[in-house]
């Protein structure tokens, strides 16, 4: 058992570790639910002035919830409208046995933004959320988008490249281990994605929140995230500024470099001392980068 845990803890950057977490703090704003499809309700946090000129949309990673963005919501809600979501099958949102691809989550996000009359938005996707941002641009373009922010992850380049990549075998192995030992996998990855270890009470909340996604659904989600269609190439048509924020020793560096090469107007920044959850490990540095980007767009 300990060998499995060490193996899973070492999975950071191989795909499984690119999105496990949960609420890092109490919800900073009253919760809202929006029905995006028959029988599907998406839980979200909607903070800040509703008539703000710009809406900041925060999309978490695999099995994560809106609450991980608590510090950013508090920091930016004074000037901007801030919307953070629990993607479908995560957190308090409806668990569905089908429709768990980035393209389905992008459709949910579009419905949420329309329902809330969000206006011009900046999309911020962390880890799995990068897949959702790529899928959103591929489906809906950037007519209502003023900027894109990718946090320590890039959209899939397509199943051909994904399966041929050097880490593909390890990703498939870790996917199988998660399906067989979901709690051990979750605990191991939670240790890996933060540079600074979380206090026990917070760590336990993160694990409990991630475990709200049934493992069979979580495995299906992750498989399509990692080995799905090409969500990178359509970003070449994204005629808006983009910011790529990475950990300083990110295992996703090659994927982020490919993303930067595709985007027409992109800036890449590495944050020293940050793990995969950059905005939790180094919130002040992350917020400063995001604030400067928002001023630009």
Secondary structure, 3 states (H helix, E strand, C coil): CHHHHHHHHCCCCCCHHHCCCCCCCCCCCCEEEEEEECCEEEEEEEECCCCCCCEEEEECCCCCCHHHHHHHHHHHCCCCEEEEECCCCCCCCCCCCCCCCHHHHHHHHHHHHHHCCCCCEEEEEECHHHHHHHHHHHHHCCCCEEEEEEECCCCCECHHHHHHCCCHHHHHHHHHHHHHCHHHHHHHHHHHHCCCCCCHHHHHHHHHHHCCCCHHHHHHHHHHHHHCCECCHHHHHCCCEEEEEEECCCCCHHHHHHHHHHCCCEEEEEECCCCCCHHHHCHHHHHHHHHHHHHHC
